[in-house]
Structure formats: structure tokens, C-alpha cells
Amino acid sequence: MSSVAVACPSCQNSLPGALCNSGAMTHCPSCDNRIQVEIFPAFFKTSGAGRTGETLIEEGVSSCFYHEQKKAVVHCDACGRFLCALCDLDFNGRHLCPGCLQSGKKKGELPELENRRTTYDSAALSTALLPLLIWPLTLLTGPLAIFMAIFSFFRPSSLIPRTRIRAWLALAIGLLQVGTWIAFFVVMSHRS
């Protein structure tokens, strides 16, 4: 097992490794309380040593932009700054510095780091359906729903895969609203 001891939640005494991950309720050997100990397997793994930057020894060798006493091993593919092994962030085969990784996430230039996304197809459908309760608003929201539905076809879809049915429905409802308003204005102009 592990050299790290697992403590009983009641008496804080060490539990033998045989009690861990047995899948059944058992008794603590010290306090006799009923316990079930389930531990993630990563708890028992030993952590490997991390990479450290090489100390700059030679004169004329490039140093890290962030740690001037460390030897540069690579340059940032985005800004060109020299980086030591500690600052080098290997991201999908590109070498980035921490600053470029952070700014790339903020600017949306690294889609792999996105954790949320606007779903324009749902917004378009809501824009088409909600104003039906107050029908004069459809004069404005019908064209807006059409624009948003078409715009959604050129934007990345949701992070969760789904169909474009919302965009198609919003487009159809928006066209129906605009068509109804056009027909209404044509009929009114012929009456006068």
C-alpha cells in the first residue's frame, strides 16, 4: 500500500491498509466505530519530480525572460520571449509563456481553453418566440431573430454537441413574423 497513513475520522488513529477500498463496512481497530474507507488510487501513487530550470552558467547564453538566472531552453511561439524549462508551457505542440497563455484565453484565441460559449441559436429562438406575447414587438424582433439565426451558423456551436434545430426554428419563425408584417402593411396600403 502506501507509506501515508489513513486516519480514522473518529479517533484519528492510523488504519491498516487492508481496511481501505474493501467495499464493505468494517470496524476501526482502535475505537470500534463502524467505518467504510474508500480512497482514490492516486492517493497511493508517488509523485514524480518536476522539471527545474537550469542555472545559467555560461556567459553569452540567453536567460529566461521571467527568471534571469535560469538558462533559456525555448522561445515563446506567440511573443518570442526566451523561456526556461520552468516557464515553458507546452500547449498542443506550441511553446507558450504564462502571459501569452493567459491573454490567449482571455481573447478567445485558444479555443481549447474555452469553458463556456454563447449559444446564438437558443438566443435567436428566444428572440423569435418571447415577443409573440406582445405582438407589436415582433416588428423588431422578427428581423433580429433572422439575423441571430444566420449569425449562429457562422459561430462555433455549443461546447456540448447538439443540432442546429433551434437556429432553423428561429429562422422560420422570424421569416414568418417578417412576412406577416409585410402582408399587413401591403393590405393596409391597398385599403387607403
ABEGO torsion letter per residue (X at the ends): XBABBBBBAAAGBBBBAAABGAGBBBBBAAAGBBBBBBBBAAAABBBBBBBBBBBBABBGBBBBAABAABBBABBBAAAGBBBBAAABBBBGGBBBBAAAAAAAAAAGABAAABABBBBAAAAAAAAAAAAAABAAAAAAAAAAAAAAAAAAAABBBBABBBBAAAAAAAAAAAAAAAAAAAAAAAAAAAAX
